[in-house]
Amino acid sequence: MSPEGPGTPQNSYKIKIRDLPQEQKPGEKMNKYSPGALKNYELLSMVLGKGTRKEGLFGIARRAVDELKNEFQRCHDAIWQGGKLDSAQAFDEMSKLLFTKYFDEL
C-alpha cells in the first residue's frame, strides 16, 4: 500500500506515520535495516516530522524530493550545455556550485 493510499491522488488521502503498521514506519525500517533501506521521501519525512492540514507528511516529502531533483536536472542541463562539456567536467562544475552555495550559507 502506498503511504498516501492505493490509487488515490497524493493529497486526497493523508495517512499518518502513527497509523502505519510498525514494520512500515520509517524509523523502524531504518533501525531494522539501515538508512539505505528507506526511500528519499521517507528519510525526509523523519526530518520534517509532521504534515499540514492540507497535505500529509509523505506528500510534502515527496514533493520536496521531486522539486530538488528537478532543480538539479535544470542545473545539470545548463552546465552540460547540450554536450559541450563532457560528463566529468559537468559534474566538476556542478560540485563547485554546490560547495560555493553551501559555504555561502554557513
Secondary structure, DSSP 8 states (H G I E B T S, - for coil): --TT-TTS-TTT----GGGS-GGGSHHHHHHHT-GGGS-HHHHHHHHH----SSS-HHHHHHHHHHHHHHHHHHHHHHHHGGGTS-HHHHHHHHHHHHHHHHHHT-
